[in-house]
Amino acid sequence: MPGVPSFVLAGPWWGLFLFLCAVVFLRTQATYWLARWARGGADVIAVRGEPDQSRRARMARKFSGPRMDKARVFLERRGYLGIPVSFLTVGFQTMVNAAAGYTRMRFDLYTLAMIPGCLIWAAVYTAIGLSMWEAWLRSPELLGLALTAVIALVYALNRWRRRATARSAAEPLDRVAHEAQS
């Protein structure tokens, strides 16, 4: 077929795709059920006053905070369509799936919404993995250089974002201090 690289036609990409589908499905289900279990722990703590040092209490605390609140708001706003969309992100997808479990989203509807996301995730990572393999076969040095450049770019952007966040958080304090001096 013209335009399709030979490693795609001859390679084991279906096997890799199915393997990644299984991995993401199991990981996502585990996240959902772990969060659902933690919610049960949070409810027990609230009703019975279970000690804060128990395993369920510690796990319930892990599922609280600004990242989980952001994921919960995302699910409330987007509903079931937000679940497959979250698979296009890194890190946030786990929080969305945990929020689905923690809020006790219906399992059957959650699983139906999760399957397209699993397929998308597996397709993206299959394409990335096979592209990296092909690049490695052609030029390991060039692949190493490209990966180093990507890592440096991600590091620089992350550092810039943190500094911008720190500056924006400090601005109200500077304004209050300036008004106090006036």
Backbone as CSV, one residue per row, in Angstrom:
resi,resn,N_x,N_y,N_z,CA_x,CA_y,CA_z,C_x,C_y,C_z
1,MET,0.855,-1.172,0.000,0.000,0.000,0.000,0.900,1.235,0.000
2,PRO,0.719,2.140,-0.938,1.582,3.315,-1.011,1.362,4.245,0.185
3,GLY,2.457,4.758,0.712,2.398,5.713,1.811,2.397,5.104,3.191
4,VAL,2.184,3.805,3.313,2.178,3.154,4.620,3.531,2.477,4.804
5,PRO,4.236,2.835,5.882,5.549,2.217,6.103,5.439,0.694,6.214
6,SER,6.481,0.008,5.770,6.455,-1.456,5.757,6.359,-2.053,7.153
7,PHE,6.943,-1.372,8.164,6.874,-1.940,9.517,5.444,-1.943,10.057
8,VAL,4.583,-1.065,9.531,3.188,-1.064,9.965,2.454,-2.252,9.341
9,LEU,2.713,-2.488,8.073,2.040,-3.588,7.387,2.552,-4.951,7.857
10,ALA,3.860,-5.068,8.080,4.451,-6.361,8.419,4.642,-6.550,9.918
11,GLY,4.572,-5.467,10.681,4.917,-5.547,12.100,3.797,-6.087,12.971
12,PRO,4.149,-6.321,14.204,3.177,-6.884,15.154,2.345,-5.805,15.841
13,TRP,1.899,-4.807,15.096,1.217,-3.695,15.738,-0.135,-4.089,16.329
14,TRP,-0.826,-5.073,15.746,-2.098,-5.510,16.342,-1.866,-6.112,17.720
15,GLY,-0.796,-6.875,17.839,-0.465,-7.471,19.133,-0.165,-6.414,20.184
16,LEU,0.624,-5.416,19.804,0.936,-4.323,20.725,-0.329,-3.548,21.081
17,PHE,-1.169,-3.282,20.092,-2.413,-2.551,20.332,-3.310,-3.311,21.317
18,LEU,-3.495,-4.610,21.100,-4.338,-5.398,22.008,-3.745,-5.470,23.410
19,PHE,-2.418,-5.606,23.490,-1.758,-5.630,24.799,-1.993,-4.308,25.537
20,LEU,-1.802,-3.178,24.844,-2.008,-1.875,25.475,-3.472,-1.648,25.848
21,CYS,-4.399,-2.167,25.036,-5.826,-2.083,25.394,-6.091,-2.797,26.713
22,ALA,-5.531,-3.984,26.853,-5.718,-4.757,28.085,-5.090,-4.034,29.276
23,VAL,-3.896,-3.496,29.091,-3.214,-2.803,30.183,-4.014,-1.595,30.646
24,VAL,-4.441,-0.746,29.710,-5.157,0.459,30.103,-6.531,0.118,30.679
25,PHE,-7.178,-0.910,30.161,-8.483,-1.304,30.703,-8.338,-1.754,32.158
26,LEU,-7.369,-2.619,32.420,-7.172,-3.112,33.790,-6.736,-1.991,34.734
27,ARG,-5.842,-1.124,34.269,-5.369,-0.024,35.118,-6.507,0.945,35.441
28,THR,-7.325,1.252,34.456,-8.424,2.182,34.657,-9.485,1.589,35.577
29,GLN,-9.799,0.317,35.378,-10.760,-0.332,36.268,-10.228,-0.386,37.701
30,ALA,-8.937,-0.670,37.846,-8.342,-0.704,39.187,-8.432,0.670,39.853
31,THR,-8.192,1.733,39.090,-8.291,3.085,39.635,-9.721,3.381,40.070
32,TYR,-10.672,3.022,39.231,-12.088,3.245,39.550,-12.468,2.524,40.848
33,TRP,-12.126,1.235,40.938,-12.534,0.451,42.099,-11.769,0.845,43.365
34,LEU,-10.519,1.240,43.239,-9.764,1.710,44.396,-10.385,2.995,44.935
35,ALA,-10.763,3.892,44.048,-11.402,5.138,44.483,-12.775,4.865,45.084
36,ARG,-13.486,3.928,44.517,-14.805,3.564,45.068,-14.644,2.975,46.467
37,TRP,-13.602,2.151,46.647,-13.312,1.581,47.962,-12.936,2.683,48.946
38,ALA,-12.145,3.662,48.480,-11.763,4.770,49.348,-12.985,5.590,49.750
39,ARG,-13.945,5.730,48.849,-15.169,6.449,49.181,-15.924,5.722,50.288
40,GLY,-15.946,4.397,50.205,-16.563,3.626,51.278,-15.858,3.889,52.596
41,GLY,-14.541,3.992,52.547,-13.771,4.305,53.749,-14.081,5.685,54.267
42,ALA,-14.221,6.634,53.362,-14.545,8.001,53.777,-15.924,8.052,54.424
43,ASP,-16.868,7.289,53.876,-18.209,7.247,54.461,-18.182,6.607,55.846
44,VAL,-17.413,5.543,55.989,-17.308,4.879,57.297,-16.682,5.823,58.314
45,ILE,-15.666,6.543,57.890,-15.009,7.495,58.785,-16.000,8.559,59.233
46,ALA,-16.825,9.040,58.293,-17.790,10.093,58.616,-18.894,9.583,59.540
47,VAL,-19.373,8.363,59.289,-20.505,7.850,60.065,-20.065,7.309,61.423
48,ARG,-19.034,6.468,61.425,-18.618,5.795,62.653,-17.488,6.492,63.395
49,GLY,-16.865,7.452,62.770,-15.745,8.104,63.429,-14.540,7.184,63.532
50,GLU,-14.270,6.450,62.458,-13.123,5.537,62.437,-11.826,6.328,62.657
51,PRO,-10.839,5.726,63.306,-9.583,6.447,63.566,-8.916,6.938,62.281
52,ASP,-8.286,8.101,62.369,-7.625,8.703,61.206,-6.415,7.903,60.727
53,GLN,-5.915,6.986,61.541,-4.717,6.234,61.160,-5.049,4.947,60.406
54,SER,-6.311,4.633,60.213,-6.669,3.393,59.532,-6.300,3.481,58.048
55,ARG,-6.189,2.339,57.411,-5.820,2.288,56.000,-6.850,3.019,55.141
56,ARG,-8.131,2.804,55.436,-9.163,3.467,54.632,-9.135,4.976,54.816
57,ALA,-8.841,5.426,56.034,-8.778,6.872,56.279,-7.622,7.495,55.504
58,ARG,-6.488,6.844,55.502,-5.338,7.373,54.755,-5.638,7.401,53.264
59,MET,-6.268,6.343,52.751,-6.596,6.296,51.322,-7.636,7.357,50.980
60,ALA,-8.614,7.562,51.840,-9.636,8.575,51.589,-9.014,9.971,51.529
61,ARG,-8.008,10.229,52.359,-7.329,11.522,52.317,-6.571,11.714,51.008
62,LYS,-6.051,10.625,50.435,-5.332,10.732,49.157,-6.270,11.149,48.035
63,PHE,-7.555,10.846,48.175,-8.518,11.181,47.135,-9.206,12.513,47.401
64,SER,-8.574,13.356,48.175,-9.109,14.697,48.381,-8.019,15.687,48.015
65,GLY,-8.392,16.889,47.755,-7.423,17.908,47.389,-7.796,18.591,46.087
66,PRO,-6.985,19.551,45.676,-7.342,20.362,44.501,-7.372,19.574,43.191
67,ARG,-6.487,18.595,43.020,-6.498,17.828,41.766,-7.772,17.000,41.660
68,MET,-8.179,16.394,42.752,-9.408,15.598,42.728,-10.617,16.510,42.555
69,ASP,-10.598,17.675,43.182,-11.702,18.616,43.006,-11.815,19.060,41.553
70,LYS,-10.680,19.301,40.916,-10.674,19.695,39.509,-11.242,18.572,38.636
71,ALA,-10.865,17.334,38.921,-11.387,16.191,38.160,-12.884,16.027,38.391
72,ARG,-13.336,16.230,39.623,-14.760,16.102,39.935,-15.571,17.166,39.193
73,VAL,-15.074,18.403,39.175,-15.750,19.481,38.451,-15.780,19.170,36.956
74,PHE,-14.674,18.644,36.433,-14.612,18.260,35.019,-15.674,17.222,34.700
75,LEU,-15.822,16.204,35.553,-16.839,15.171,35.327,-18.250,15.735,35.441
76,GLU,-18.469,16.632,36.393,-19.793,17.226,36.542,-20.157,18.065,35.320
77,ARG,-19.176,18.749,34.762,-19.426,19.606,33.610,-19.585,18.800,32.322
78,ARG,-18.722,17.811,32.111,-18.700,17.060,30.858,-19.481,15.761,30.908
79,GLY,-19.735,15.255,32.078,-20.480,14.009,32.210,-19.709,12.826,31.655
80,TYR,-20.436,11.899,31.079,-19.824,10.676,30.568,-18.904,10.938,29.376
81,LEU,-19.111,12.034,28.648,-18.229,12.351,27.521,-16.836,12.766,28.000
82,GLY,-16.733,13.216,29.230,-15.438,13.623,29.769,-14.496,12.460,30.009
83,ILE,-15.036,11.283,30.183,-14.181,10.126,30.474,-13.311,9.769,29.275
84,PRO,-13.860,9.529,28.074,-12.952,9.220,26.962,-12.044,10.390,26.587
85,VAL,-12.511,11.622,26.756,-11.684,12.790,26.448,-10.476,12.841,27.388
86,SER,-10.658,12.419,28.629,-9.559,12.479,29.591,-8.401,11.560,29.205
87,PHE,-8.649,10.569,28.365,-7.586,9.658,27.951,-6.583,10.336,27.022
88,LEU,-6.886,11.531,26.562,-5.959,12.279,25.724,-4.997,13.118,26.565
89,THR,-5.113,13.031,27.881,-4.234,13.777,28.775,-3.302,12.815,29.499
90,VAL,-2.305,13.366,30.136,-1.376,12.568,30.935,-1.548,12.981,32.387
91,GLY,-1.820,12.042,33.253,-1.985,12.336,34.669,-3.414,12.679,35.047
92,PHE,-4.031,13.591,34.321,-5.393,14.009,34.636,-6.376,12.872,34.402
93,GLN,-6.074,11.999,33.467,-6.941,10.858,33.171,-7.115,9.991,34.417
94,THR,-6.058,9.790,35.167,-6.147,8.987,36.383,-7.062,9.657,37.395
95,MET,-6.950,10.973,37.517,-7.800,11.690,38.467,-9.265,11.635,38.054
96,VAL,-9.541,11.718,36.761,-10.929,11.648,36.282,-11.511,10.266,36.570
97,ASN,-10.743,9.212,36.308,-11.224,7.862,36.575,-11.398,7.620,38.072
98,ALA,-10.502,8.179,38.868,-10.653,8.067,40.317,-11.875,8.850,40.790
99,ALA,-12.101,10.018,40.210,-13.282,10.807,40.583,-14.561,10.067,40.221
100,ALA,-14.544,9.349,39.106,-15.722,8.557,38.723,-16.000,7.480,39.768
101,GLY,-14.966,6.834,40.240,-15.153,5.824,41.277,-15.538,6.436,42.607
102,TYR,-14.888,7.539,42.952,-15.135,8.175,44.242,-16.554,8.726,44.336
103,THR,-17.079,9.211,43.215,-18.446,9.736,43.220,-19.474,8.643,42.963
104,ARG,-18.981,7.421,42.836,-19.826,6.239,42.621,-20.675,6.342,41.359
105,MET,-20.006,6.743,40.277,-20.665,6.757,38.978,-21.100,5.324,38.667
106,ARG,-22.231,5.157,38.042,-22.709,3.804,37.715,-21.657,3.036,36.939
107,PHE,-21.349,1.818,37.411,-20.270,1.025,36.838,-20.506,0.697,35.367
108,ASP,-21.709,0.283,35.010,-21.958,-0.111,33.625,-21.810,1.067,32.663
109,LEU,-22.344,2.229,33.035,-22.220,3.405,32.174,-20.783,3.912,32.147
110,TYR,-20.115,3.842,33.292,-18.713,4.245,33.349,-17.872,3.376,32.415
111,THR,-18.085,2.070,32.457,-17.306,1.155,31.621,-17.584,1.409,30.144
112,LEU,-18.844,1.641,29.790,-19.168,1.957,28.390,-18.500,3.252,27.932
113,ALA,-18.419,4.229,28.818,-17.771,5.495,28.461,-16.250,5.347,28.433
114,MET,-15.729,4.414,29.216,-14.292,4.236,29.327,-13.698,3.485,28.134
115,ILE,-14.446,2.575,27.520,-13.915,1.735,26.442,-13.405,2.554,25.253
116,PRO,-14.130,3.566,24.746,-13.550,4.365,23.650,-12.253,5.063,24.065
117,GLY,-12.187,5.515,25.305,-10.956,6.140,25.789,-9.796,5.155,25.806
118,CYS,-10.062,3.920,26.208,-9.018,2.888,26.204,-8.517,2.637,24.788
119,LEU,-9.436,2.579,23.839,-9.047,2.344,22.442,-8.219,3.509,21.895
120,ILE,-8.623,4.722,22.222,-7.873,5.906,21.785,-6.476,5.888,22.401
121,TRP,-6.406,5.642,23.699,-5.121,5.626,24.396,-4.193,4.575,23.797
122,ALA,-4.715,3.376,23.576,-3.894,2.298,23.022,-3.433,2.638,21.609
123,ALA,-4.287,3.264,20.806,-3.897,3.636,19.443,-2.779,4.677,19.455
124,VAL,-2.905,5.671,20.325,-1.881,6.721,20.402,-0.549,6.121,20.849
125,TYR,-0.578,5.316,21.911,0.673,4.755,22.417,1.251,3.679,21.496
126,THR,0.419,2.997,20.741,0.928,2.058,19.737,1.662,2.826,18.646
127,ALA,1.057,3.915,18.183,1.697,4.726,17.143,3.006,5.326,17.644
128,ILE,3.010,5.841,18.861,4.227,6.425,19.421,5.296,5.344,19.603
129,GLY,4.902,4.206,20.162,5.862,3.130,20.393,6.469,2.601,19.102
130,LEU,5.648,2.364,18.112,6.172,1.854,16.842,7.005,2.906,16.106
131,SER,6.627,4.163,16.234,7.428,5.228,15.623,8.796,5.314,16.278
132,MET,8.830,5.190,17.595,10.109,5.219,18.291,10.952,4.002,17.932
133,TRP,10.324,2.846,17.790,11.047,1.646,17.398,11.657,1.813,16.005
134,GLU,10.881,2.336,15.090,11.376,2.557,13.730,12.514,3.585,13.736
135,ALA,12.376,4.630,14.543,13.441,5.628,14.639,14.706,5.006,15.232
136,TRP,14.537,4.138,16.217,15.680,3.446,16.829,16.397,2.583,15.791
137,LEU,15.628,1.893,14.962,16.238,1.040,13.946,16.994,1.874,12.900
138,ARG,16.494,3.049,12.601,17.134,3.889,11.587,18.347,4.636,12.144
139,SER,18.204,5.225,13.337,19.297,6.008,13.911,19.109,6.139,15.420
140,PRO,19.753,5.290,16.191,19.623,5.388,17.655,20.101,6.739,18.198
141,GLU,21.130,7.296,17.582,21.654,8.583,18.051,20.635,9.700,17.841
142,LEU,19.998,9.702,16.686,19.001,10.725,16.398,17.796,10.589,17.330
143,LEU,17.388,9.364,17.603,16.283,9.160,18.546,16.668,9.674,19.931
144,GLY,17.873,9.362,20.379,18.338,9.857,21.678,18.364,11.369,21.740
145,LEU,18.818,11.996,20.665,18.855,13.452,20.593,17.435,14.027,20.621
146,ALA,16.526,13.424,19.871,15.140,13.897,19.844,14.483,13.744,21.216
147,LEU,14.689,12.618,21.876,14.111,12.415,23.209,14.692,13.401,24.213
148,THR,15.983,13.667,24.117,16.609,14.648,25.005,16.001,16.032,24.780
149,ALA,15.769,16.395,23.532,15.162,17.695,23.225,13.741,17.781,23.772
150,VAL,12.969,16.723,23.627,11.591,16.718,24.139,11.596,16.823,25.663
151,ILE,12.454,16.077,26.327,12.536,16.128,27.797,12.945,17.525,28.262
152,ALA,13.916,18.134,27.579,14.346,19.487,27.939,13.215,20.492,27.740
153,LEU,12.461,20.356,26.662,11.341,21.254,26.407,10.262,21.102,27.481
154,VAL,9.919,19.881,27.821,8.913,19.640,28.860,9.387,20.205,30.198
155,TYR,10.648,19.994,30.523,11.207,20.523,31.772,11.125,22.048,31.791
156,ALA,11.528,22.695,30.692,11.508,24.154,30.631,10.088,24.703,30.728
157,LEU,9.147,24.089,30.039,7.753,24.547,30.107,7.170,24.359,31.502
158,ASN,7.482,23.249,32.140,6.990,22.991,33.484,7.565,24.005,34.470
159,ARG,8.828,24.307,34.322,9.461,25.287,35.202,8.854,26.675,34.986
160,TRP,8.649,27.056,33.723,8.039,28.343,33.414,6.635,28.435,34.012
161,ARG,5.853,27.339,33.881,4.484,27.324,34.414,4.492,27.478,35.933
162,ARG,5.403,26.795,36.612,5.476,26.906,38.077,5.855,28.312,38.519
163,ARG,6.791,28.925,37.806,7.174,30.298,38.152,6.017,31.258,37.924
164,ALA,5.283,31.083,36.827,4.136,31.944,36.549,3.060,31.768,37.612
165,THR,2.846,30.539,38.047,1.857,30.274,39.098,2.292,30.908,40.411
166,ALA,3.575,30.784,40.735,4.095,31.374,41.974,3.983,32.897,41.928
167,ARG,4.276,33.503,40.765,4.156,34.956,40.618,2.713,35.406,40.777
168,SER,1.779,34.692,40.163,0.374,35.099,40.250,-0.160,34.916,41.664
169,ALA,0.360,33.934,42.386,-0.066,33.740,43.772,0.515,34.822,44.672
170,ALA,1.692,35.332,44.325,2.342,36.349,45.145,1.793,37.746,44.880
171,GLU,1.183,37.988,43.738,0.682,39.326,43.394,-0.331,39.862,44.397
172,PRO,-1.326,39.084,44.822,-2.264,39.636,45.817,-1.567,39.989,47.127
173,LEU,-0.564,39.215,47.522,0.160,39.524,48.747,0.949,40.812,48.597
174,ASP,1.557,41.024,47.427,2.287,42.259,47.176,1.346,43.458,47.210
175,ARG,0.135,43.299,46.640,-0.841,44.384,46.628,-1.282,44.724,48.052
176,VAL,-1.510,43.694,48.867,-1.935,43.916,50.262,-0.819,44.611,51.032
177,ALA,0.435,44.180,50.826,1.568,44.805,51.509,1.732,46.254,51.067
178,HIS,1.548,46.535,49.792,1.677,47.894,49.277,0.568,48.789,49.841
179,GLU,-0.653,48.254,49.938,-1.768,49.047,50.484,-1.574,49.291,51.963
180,ALA,-0.959,48.340,52.674,-0.720,48.510,54.100,0.312,49.590,54.349
181,GLN,1.289,49.732,53.442,2.318,50.754,53.587,1.769,52.136,53.262
182,SER,0.742,52.199,52.439,0.206,53.502,52.005,-0.621,54.163,53.060
